[in-house]
Amino acid sequence: MKDIIKDRIEELLSKEYCCSLKDLNEKEIIYSANCKAVKPYIKILAYRNCVVVCTSKNIQSKVRQLLQDKNRDEIFEVPLVYGQTIHYVPNADGAEDTLVSPDYEYDSHIFSNTY
C-alpha cells in the first residue's frame, strides 16, 4: 500500500512539474519547462532530496540564472516566491506517526484499499 501511494504521488508530481520520475529521486536542483504555459509561470517543489523548478520557457533562463548557486532553503527565500504550501502524506499502515500533532486533521478515507 505504501508503495502504491508513493508511486501515485510521484506520477502526479512528475506531470504537474513536467519532470521525470527519475528526476524526483535525484539529489539536485532540476529545471523543467511547462510548455503549455503562455504567461510567465513558475512553480517550485521540494521533494525528498531534490528541488524541481518548473517555469514557462520564456523565463526559464532568467530564473535559472537567479537561482544559480542557491541551496534548497535559499531557493524558497528568493523574492519571487510569495508563499509555500506543505503537503503531508501520513503513514498508510495505521501505525502511530509521532511527527504529526494530535490536533492535525486529515481525511483518512483516501487511504482505503480502493487502489
C-alpha positions as CSV (number, residue, x, y, z in Angstrom):
1,M,0.0,0.0,0.0
2,K,2.8,2.4,0.9
3,D,4.5,1.9,-2.5
4,I,1.2,2.4,-4.3
5,I,0.7,5.8,-2.6
6,K,4.3,6.8,-3.2
7,D,4.1,5.8,-6.9
8,R,0.8,7.7,-7.4
9,I,2.2,10.8,-5.7
10,E,5.3,10.7,-7.9
11,E,3.2,10.2,-11.1
12,L,1.1,13.2,-10.2
13,L,4.1,15.4,-9.3
14,S,6.1,14.4,-12.5
15,K,3.1,15.5,-14.6
16,E,2.5,18.7,-12.7
17,Y,6.1,19.7,-12.6
18,C,7.0,18.5,-16.1
19,C,9.8,16.2,-15.0
20,S,10.6,12.5,-15.0
21,L,10.1,10.1,-12.1
22,K,13.9,9.7,-12.1
23,D,14.2,13.5,-11.6
24,L,12.1,13.3,-8.4
25,N,14.7,10.9,-6.8
26,E,17.8,13.0,-7.7
27,K,19.8,14.9,-5.1
28,E,20.0,18.2,-7.0
29,I,18.0,21.1,-8.5
30,I,16.0,20.1,-11.5
31,Y,14.9,22.7,-14.0
32,S,11.9,21.9,-16.2
33,A,9.7,23.8,-18.6
34,N,5.9,23.9,-18.7
35,C,5.4,24.1,-22.5
36,K,1.7,24.8,-22.0
37,A,2.2,28.0,-20.0
38,V,1.8,31.1,-22.2
39,K,2.2,33.7,-19.5
40,P,5.2,33.8,-17.2
41,Y,4.9,30.7,-14.9
42,I,6.9,29.3,-12.0
43,K,6.2,26.5,-9.6
44,I,8.8,25.1,-7.2
45,L,8.7,21.7,-5.5
46,A,10.9,20.3,-2.7
47,Y,10.5,16.5,-2.8
48,R,12.8,14.2,-0.9
49,N,16.3,15.3,-1.7
50,C,15.6,17.3,-4.9
51,V,14.1,20.7,-5.8
52,V,12.2,21.0,-9.1
53,V,11.9,24.4,-10.6
54,C,9.2,24.4,-13.3
55,T,8.8,27.5,-15.4
56,S,7.4,28.7,-18.6
57,K,10.0,28.7,-21.4
58,N,10.1,32.5,-21.7
59,I,11.5,33.0,-18.2
60,Q,13.4,29.7,-17.7
61,S,16.9,31.1,-18.4
62,K,16.4,34.1,-16.1
63,V,15.1,32.0,-13.2
64,R,17.9,29.6,-13.6
65,Q,20.4,32.4,-13.5
66,L,18.7,33.9,-10.4
67,L,18.8,30.5,-8.6
68,Q,22.4,29.7,-9.6
69,D,24.4,28.5,-6.6
70,K,21.4,28.7,-4.2
71,N,20.7,25.8,-1.9
72,R,17.2,24.3,-1.2
73,D,16.3,26.8,1.5
74,E,17.6,29.8,-0.4
75,I,15.5,29.0,-3.4
76,F,12.4,29.3,-1.3
77,E,13.6,32.7,0.0
78,V,14.0,34.5,-3.3
79,P,11.8,37.5,-3.8
80,L,9.6,35.8,-6.5
81,V,8.4,33.1,-4.0
82,Y,5.5,34.5,-2.1
83,G,4.2,31.5,-0.2
84,Q,4.6,27.9,0.5
85,T,2.1,25.0,0.8
86,I,3.2,22.0,2.7
87,H,1.5,18.7,1.9
88,Y,1.9,15.7,4.2
89,V,1.1,12.1,3.4
90,P,0.6,10.2,6.6
91,N,1.7,6.6,7.3
92,A,-0.8,4.4,5.5
93,D,-0.2,1.2,7.5
94,G,-2.1,2.6,10.5
95,A,0.9,2.8,12.8
96,E,1.1,5.9,15.0
97,D,3.1,8.7,13.4
98,T,4.9,10.7,16.0
99,L,5.7,13.5,13.6
100,V,2.1,14.7,13.4
101,S,0.4,16.7,16.1
102,P,-2.7,15.0,17.6
103,D,-4.5,18.3,16.7
104,Y,-3.9,17.8,13.0
105,E,-6.9,16.7,11.0
106,Y,-6.8,14.8,7.7
107,D,-9.2,12.6,5.7
108,S,-8.2,9.0,6.2
109,H,-10.8,7.7,3.7
110,I,-8.4,8.5,0.8
111,F,-6.2,5.7,2.2
112,S,-8.7,2.9,1.8
113,N,-7.9,-0.2,-0.2
114,T,-9.5,1.1,-3.4
115,Y,-6.3,1.3,-5.3
